[in-house]
């Protein structure tokens, strides 16, 4: 009898230990129950042009994104309402500035590397290639460094643009010229034959014509062009008083230098991409007076105060805080490519926080509702006929001027954001 009693007590003891172990296991798997926050690591996939023509712009964009990730992770991640902590890691590859490589690599990022969210490559052409893949696999892609409107005419539901659309890139440059000299009537457009540049100048040409300008030259040049002599001769023969166009950094800076060396008699020069880059100042006097549209400048007056005045929610660091952190990380000033990379991560962060989840459908819904002001500017997306197109952000225009004998960038348009009066006419 006593033996049976001991056996029964033993079995009860074993059973209680098993139940305790099960209860302990269940508790530890639920961070909210145990008091220990559950941490999940989200993978962000993207390609970078480590080689090829987009190397400089793409590197700055990636540097901005990397800075955002480091800051978020160093601060302990994004804390969701259920106690989950979200941290980030990246997987990236060199796309070699090639559209064919982009499609292969974004497929790999999704199917092999299991990326949860995507950041676009730099340039509209490469982003257009990546968007096909991201949409095919149902992945959200933050499109930064890509301004073409046409990407957002395909019916995509998960691609979100950070930049001002290309159709508005140079229209402000036309407005600036008109404000400076209403007597100028002849304008030449010389531009790179790329998806982005072509979209920009077509829209600017139509706008210039609406404003009463006579477009005396509208001609594209091949990618990789290094000798603009024939185009400069055509500009001279056309009698153009103002020149607009360009494409990316290398061709734009080369065109500006050769226009200066030829001492072409024009009053106004506005080029895409190249002038806002800090390296453009290395051209010396060839940079003086050149205007360029910029998605962002450190001196732009975006702040919690201006957000309140506009009735918008402010999110993220100030421009001063971003610039300080970027310079500390990379020992150089950020440009708008750098800011765009950071902003892509920042907007994704805001969407995850608003959604309270990393579930793609919930994050998509948060992006669709977003209407905020950041150091990068106003962010809001079209959710109807051109889903994902940026409709909040506006361009600003910089000009290289001399201050205390040194070349510096000044914001010259719009007037309410200007840091200096425009230099006019162009002095070559």
C-alpha positions as CSV (number, residue, x, y, z in Angstrom):
1,X,0.0,0.0,0.0
2,X,2.8,2.4,1.0
3,X,4.6,1.4,-2.2
4,X,1.6,2.3,-4.3
5,X,1.3,5.6,-2.5
6,X,5.0,6.5,-3.2
7,X,4.4,5.5,-6.9
8,X,1.4,7.8,-7.1
9,X,3.2,10.7,-5.5
10,X,6.1,10.2,-7.9
11,X,3.8,10.3,-10.9
12,X,2.1,13.4,-9.6
13,X,5.5,15.1,-9.2
14,X,6.6,14.2,-12.7
15,X,3.3,15.5,-14.1
16,X,3.6,18.8,-12.2
17,X,7.2,19.2,-13.6
18,X,6.0,18.6,-17.1
19,X,3.2,21.1,-16.7
20,X,5.5,23.7,-15.3
21,X,8.0,23.2,-18.2
22,X,5.2,23.6,-20.7
23,X,3.9,26.7,-19.0
24,X,7.5,28.2,-18.9
25,X,8.0,27.4,-22.6
26,X,4.7,29.1,-23.6
27,X,5.5,32.2,-21.5
28,X,9.0,32.7,-23.0
29,X,7.7,32.6,-26.6
30,X,5.4,35.5,-25.9
31,X,7.3,38.7,-25.1
32,X,4.2,40.5,-23.9
33,X,3.4,37.7,-21.4
34,X,6.9,37.2,-20.0
35,X,7.7,40.9,-19.9
36,X,10.6,40.4,-22.3
37,X,10.1,42.2,-25.6
38,X,10.1,40.1,-28.7
39,X,12.6,41.4,-31.3
40,X,12.1,40.8,-35.0
41,X,14.7,41.7,-37.6
42,X,13.3,43.1,-40.9
43,X,15.3,42.6,-44.0
44,X,15.5,45.5,-46.5
45,X,16.7,44.7,-49.9
46,X,18.1,47.0,-52.6
47,X,20.7,47.3,-55.3
48,X,23.4,50.0,-55.4
49,X,25.4,51.1,-58.5
50,X,28.8,50.4,-57.0
51,X,30.0,50.5,-60.6
52,X,28.7,52.2,-63.7
53,X,27.5,55.6,-64.5
54,X,25.2,56.1,-61.5
55,X,28.0,55.3,-59.0
56,X,28.3,58.7,-57.3
57,X,24.6,59.4,-56.9
58,X,23.8,55.8,-55.9
59,X,26.5,55.7,-53.3
60,X,25.2,58.8,-51.6
61,X,21.7,57.4,-51.6
62,X,22.9,54.1,-50.0
63,X,24.9,56.0,-47.4
64,X,21.8,57.9,-46.4
65,X,19.8,54.7,-46.0
66,X,22.6,53.0,-44.0
67,X,22.7,56.0,-41.6
68,X,19.0,55.7,-41.0
69,X,19.3,52.0,-40.2
70,X,22.2,52.5,-37.9
71,X,20.4,55.2,-36.0
72,X,17.2,53.1,-35.6
73,X,19.1,50.0,-34.5
74,X,21.3,52.0,-32.1
75,X,18.3,53.5,-30.4
76,X,16.9,50.1,-29.7
77,X,14.7,49.6,-32.8
78,X,11.0,50.6,-33.4
79,X,8.8,49.6,-30.5
80,X,5.3,48.5,-31.5
81,X,2.2,48.6,-29.4
82,X,2.2,44.9,-28.6
83,X,5.8,45.1,-27.2
84,X,7.5,43.9,-30.4
85,X,10.8,45.6,-31.2
86,X,11.6,45.9,-34.9
87,X,15.2,46.1,-36.0
88,X,16.6,46.2,-39.5
89,X,19.3,44.6,-41.6
90,X,20.1,45.1,-45.3
91,X,21.0,42.9,-48.2
92,X,22.3,44.6,-51.3
93,X,24.1,43.9,-54.6
94,X,25.9,45.9,-57.3
95,X,23.5,46.4,-60.1
96,X,26.4,47.9,-62.3
97,X,23.9,50.6,-63.4
98,X,22.2,48.0,-65.6
99,X,18.5,47.4,-65.9
100,X,19.0,43.7,-66.8
101,X,21.0,43.2,-63.7
102,X,18.4,45.0,-61.6
103,X,15.6,42.5,-62.5
104,X,17.8,39.5,-61.8
105,X,19.0,40.9,-58.5
106,X,15.6,42.1,-57.2
107,X,14.2,38.6,-57.9
108,X,17.1,37.2,-55.9
109,X,16.5,39.6,-53.1
110,X,12.9,38.5,-52.8
111,X,13.1,34.8,-53.5
112,X,16.5,33.9,-52.0
113,X,17.3,36.6,-49.5
114,X,13.6,36.9,-48.3
115,X,13.6,40.7,-48.2
116,X,10.6,42.0,-46.3
117,X,10.7,45.5,-47.9
118,X,12.6,47.0,-50.8
119,X,14.3,50.3,-51.6
120,X,14.7,51.2,-55.2
121,X,18.0,51.5,-57.1
122,X,19.1,55.0,-58.1
123,X,17.7,56.4,-61.4
124,X,14.2,56.2,-63.0
125,X,15.3,53.7,-65.6
126,X,16.6,51.2,-63.0
127,X,13.7,51.8,-60.7
128,X,11.2,51.1,-63.5
129,X,12.9,47.7,-64.0
130,X,12.8,47.0,-60.2
131,X,9.2,48.0,-59.9
132,X,8.0,45.2,-62.2
133,X,9.6,42.7,-59.9
134,X,8.5,44.2,-56.6
135,X,4.9,44.4,-57.8
136,X,5.0,40.9,-59.3
137,X,6.0,39.5,-55.9
138,X,3.7,41.8,-53.9
139,X,6.5,43.7,-52.1
140,X,6.4,47.3,-50.9
141,X,9.2,49.3,-52.6
142,X,10.2,52.8,-51.5
143,X,11.2,54.5,-54.7
144,X,13.9,57.1,-54.0
145,X,16.2,58.5,-56.6
146,X,13.5,58.0,-59.2
147,X,11.4,60.9,-60.5
148,X,9.8,59.7,-63.7
149,X,6.0,60.0,-63.7
150,X,5.6,57.0,-66.1
151,X,6.5,54.5,-63.4
152,X,3.3,55.3,-61.7
153,X,1.1,55.0,-64.7
154,X,1.4,51.2,-64.8
155,X,-1.2,50.4,-62.1
156,X,1.3,49.4,-59.4
157,X,-0.1,49.3,-55.9
158,X,3.0,48.9,-53.8
159,X,5.6,51.3,-55.2
160,X,5.9,54.7,-53.4
161,X,7.8,57.7,-54.7
162,X,9.8,60.0,-52.5
163,X,11.0,62.5,-55.1
164,X,9.0,65.3,-56.7
165,X,7.9,63.8,-60.1
166,X,9.9,64.6,-63.2
167,X,7.1,66.6,-64.7
168,X,7.8,69.3,-62.1
169,X,11.6,69.2,-62.1
170,X,12.3,72.2,-64.3
171,X,9.1,74.1,-64.3
172,X,10.3,76.1,-61.4
173,X,13.5,77.0,-63.4
174,X,11.2,78.4,-66.1
175,X,9.4,80.5,-63.4
176,X,12.7,81.7,-62.0
177,X,13.9,82.8,-65.5
178,X,10.6,84.7,-66.1
179,X,11.0,86.5,-62.8
180,X,14.5,87.5,-63.6
181,X,14.1,88.7,-67.2
182,X,10.7,88.9,-68.9
183,X,12.5,90.0,-72.1
184,X,14.2,86.6,-72.7
185,X,12.2,84.6,-75.2
186,X,14.5,82.0,-76.8
187,X,15.2,78.8,-74.9
188,X,17.2,75.7,-75.9
189,X,16.8,72.3,-74.3
190,X,19.8,70.0,-74.5
191,X,19.4,66.8,-72.6
192,X,20.5,63.2,-72.0
193,X,18.5,60.5,-73.8
194,X,17.4,58.7,-70.7
195,X,13.9,58.0,-69.3
196,X,14.3,60.5,-66.5
197,X,15.8,63.4,-68.4
198,X,13.4,63.0,-71.4
199,X,10.4,63.0,-69.1
200,X,11.7,66.2,-67.4
201,X,12.4,68.2,-70.5
202,X,9.3,67.2,-72.3
203,X,7.2,68.6,-69.4
204,X,9.4,71.7,-69.2
205,X,9.2,72.3,-72.9
206,X,5.4,72.3,-72.8
207,X,5.4,74.5,-69.7
208,X,7.9,77.0,-71.3
209,X,5.7,77.2,-74.4
210,X,2.7,77.9,-72.2
211,X,4.6,80.7,-70.6
212,X,5.3,82.3,-74.0
213,X,8.9,81.1,-74.7
214,X,10.1,80.1,-78.1
215,X,11.9,76.7,-77.9
216,X,14.5,77.2,-80.5
217,X,16.3,73.9,-79.9
218,X,15.2,70.6,-78.4
219,X,17.8,67.9,-78.8
220,X,19.0,64.9,-76.9
221,X,22.5,63.4,-76.6
222,X,23.6,59.8,-76.1
223,X,24.4,58.4,-72.6
224,X,28.2,58.7,-72.0
225,X,28.7,61.7,-74.3
226,X,31.9,63.6,-73.3
227,X,32.3,66.0,-76.2
228,X,29.4,68.6,-76.5
229,X,31.1,70.7,-79.2
230,X,28.5,70.0,-81.9
231,X,25.6,70.7,-79.5
232,X,27.2,74.0,-78.3
233,X,27.6,75.1,-81.9
234,X,23.9,74.4,-82.5
235,X,23.0,76.3,-79.4
236,X,24.9,79.3,-80.6
237,X,23.4,79.1,-84.1
238,X,19.9,78.9,-82.6
239,X,20.3,82.3,-80.9
240,X,19.2,80.8,-77.5
241,X,19.4,83.1,-74.6
242,X,18.8,80.4,-72.0
243,X,19.8,76.7,-71.9
244,X,18.1,74.0,-69.8
245,X,18.5,70.3,-69.7
246,X,21.3,67.9,-68.7
247,X,20.8,64.5,-67.3
248,X,23.1,63.1,-64.5
249,X,26.2,64.2,-62.8
250,X,29.0,63.3,-65.2
251,X,27.3,64.6,-68.4
252,X,25.9,67.7,-66.7
253,X,29.2,68.8,-65.2
254,X,31.0,68.1,-68.5
255,X,28.4,70.2,-70.4
256,X,28.7,73.1,-67.9
257,X,32.5,73.1,-68.2
258,X,32.5,73.0,-72.0
259,X,29.9,75.8,-72.2
260,X,32.1,77.9,-70.0
261,X,35.3,77.1,-72.0
262,X,33.5,78.1,-75.2
263,X,32.4,81.4,-73.6
264,X,28.9,80.9,-75.1
265,X,26.9,84.1,-74.8
266,X,23.9,82.8,-72.8
267,X,22.2,84.5,-69.9
268,X,20.9,81.5,-68.0
269,X,21.9,77.9,-67.5
270,X,19.8,75.3,-65.5
271,X,20.8,71.7,-65.4
272,X,19.5,68.5,-63.9
273,X,21.2,66.6,-61.0
274,X,24.7,67.9,-61.3
275,X,24.6,71.4,-59.8
276,X,23.1,70.4,-56.4
277,X,26.0,67.9,-55.9
278,X,28.7,69.3,-53.7
279,X,31.3,68.1,-56.2
280,X,29.9,70.4,-58.9
281,X,31.8,73.2,-57.2
282,X,35.0,71.6,-58.2
283,X,34.4,73.0,-61.7
284,X,35.5,76.4,-60.3
285,X,34.2,79.4,-62.3
286,X,32.5,77.1,-64.7
287,X,30.0,76.4,-61.9
288,X,29.4,80.1,-61.1
289,X,25.8,81.1,-61.8
290,X,24.5,77.6,-62.8
291,X,21.1,76.8,-61.5
292,X,19.9,73.3,-60.5
293,X,16.7,71.8,-59.1
294,X,17.2,70.0,-55.8
295,X,14.9,67.7,-54.0
296,X,16.5,68.9,-50.7
297,X,19.0,71.3,-49.3
298,X,20.3,71.6,-45.8
299,X,19.2,75.2,-45.7
300,X,15.6,74.5,-46.6
301,X,13.3,75.7,-43.8
302,X,11.5,72.5,-42.8
303,X,10.9,72.3,-39.1
304,X,8.4,71.2,-36.4
305,X,7.2,74.8,-36.4
306,X,6.6,75.0,-40.1
307,X,4.8,71.6,-39.9
308,X,2.5,73.1,-37.2
309,X,1.9,76.2,-39.4
310,X,0.9,74.0,-42.3
311,X,-1.3,71.7,-40.2
312,X,1.0,68.7,-40.8
313,X,2.5,66.1,-38.5
314,X,6.3,66.5,-38.1
315,X,8.3,63.3,-38.1
316,X,12.0,62.5,-37.7
317,X,15.2,64.7,-37.2
318,X,15.7,68.3,-38.3
319,X,17.9,69.0,-41.3
320,X,20.6,70.2,-38.9
321,X,20.5,66.9,-37.0
322,X,20.6,64.9,-40.2
323,X,23.5,66.9,-41.6
324,X,25.5,66.6,-38.4
325,X,25.0,62.9,-38.2
326,X,25.8,62.4,-41.9
327,X,29.0,64.4,-41.7
328,X,30.1,62.5,-38.6
329,X,29.5,59.2,-40.4
330,X,31.0,60.0,-43.8
331,X,33.1,63.1,-43.3
332,X,31.4,65.0,-46.1
333,X,28.3,67.1,-46.6
334,X,25.1,65.3,-47.7
335,X,23.3,66.1,-50.9
336,X,19.8,65.4,-51.9
337,X,20.6,61.9,-52.9
338,X,21.9,61.3,-49.4
339,X,18.8,62.9,-47.9
340,X,16.6,60.8,-50.2
341,X,18.1,57.6,-49.1
342,X,17.6,58.5,-45.5
343,X,14.1,59.7,-46.1
344,X,13.1,56.4,-47.7
345,X,13.9,54.6,-44.5
346,X,12.3,57.3,-42.4
347,X,9.0,57.1,-44.3
348,X,9.0,53.3,-44.0
349,X,9.6,53.7,-40.3
350,X,6.7,56.1,-39.9
351,X,4.4,53.7,-41.8
352,X,5.4,50.7,-39.6
353,X,4.8,52.8,-36.5
354,X,1.4,54.0,-37.7
355,X,0.5,50.4,-38.7
356,X,1.7,49.0,-35.4
357,X,2.9,46.1,-37.5
358,X,5.3,44.9,-40.1
359,X,2.5,43.2,-42.0
360,X,2.7,44.4,-45.6
361,X,-1.0,45.1,-46.0
362,X,-1.1,47.2,-42.8
363,X,2.1,49.1,-43.8
364,X,0.6,49.7,-47.3
365,X,-2.6,51.2,-45.7
366,X,-0.4,53.5,-43.5
367,X,1.5,54.7,-46.5
368,X,-1.7,55.4,-48.4
369,X,-2.9,57.6,-45.5
370,X,0.4,59.4,-44.9
371,X,0.5,63.2,-44.9
372,X,3.6,64.4,-43.0
373,X,6.4,66.9,-43.0
374,X,10.0,65.7,-42.6
375,X,13.4,67.3,-42.9
376,X,13.1,66.2,-46.6
377,X,9.9,68.1,-47.1
378,X,6.2,67.2,-47.4
379,X,5.4,63.6,-48.0
380,X,2.0,62.4,-49.4
381,X,1.1,59.8,-52.0
382,X,-1.4,59.7,-54.8
383,X,-3.9,56.8,-54.1
384,X,-6.1,57.0,-57.1
385,X,-5.2,57.2,-60.8
386,X,-1.4,57.2,-60.3
387,X,-1.0,55.2,-57.1
388,X,2.2,55.9,-55.3
389,X,3.1,59.1,-57.2
390,X,4.5,61.8,-54.8
391,X,2.1,64.7,-54.6
392,X,3.4,66.4,-51.4
393,X,7.0,67.2,-52.1
394,X,8.2,70.3,-54.0
395,X,11.5,71.2,-55.7
396,X,13.8,74.0,-54.6
397,X,16.4,75.6,-56.9
398,X,20.0,76.3,-56.0
399,X,22.6,78.4,-57.7
400,X,26.4,78.4,-57.3
401,X,27.6,81.8,-56.2
402,X,30.7,83.3,-54.7
403,X,30.8,84.3,-51.0
404,X,34.0,85.7,-49.5
405,X,35.8,84.4,-52.6
406,X,34.5,80.8,-52.2
407,X,32.0,79.0,-54.3
408,X,28.8,78.1,-52.3
409,X,25.3,76.9,-53.1
410,X,22.5,79.3,-52.4
411,X,18.8,78.6,-52.5
412,X,17.4,81.2,-55.0
413,X,13.8,79.9,-55.7
414,X,11.1,79.9,-54.5
415,X,11.5,83.4,-53.0
416,X,10.0,82.3,-49.6
417,X,12.8,79.8,-49.2
418,X,15.7,81.8,-50.8
419,X,19.0,82.3,-49.0
420,X,20.3,84.7,-51.6
421,X,19.2,86.8,-54.5
422,X,19.8,85.1,-57.9
423,X,23.0,85.9,-59.8
424,X,21.9,87.1,-63.3
425,X,22.9,87.2,-66.1
426,X,25.3,84.3,-66.3
427,X,28.9,85.6,-66.6
428,X,31.2,83.5,-68.7
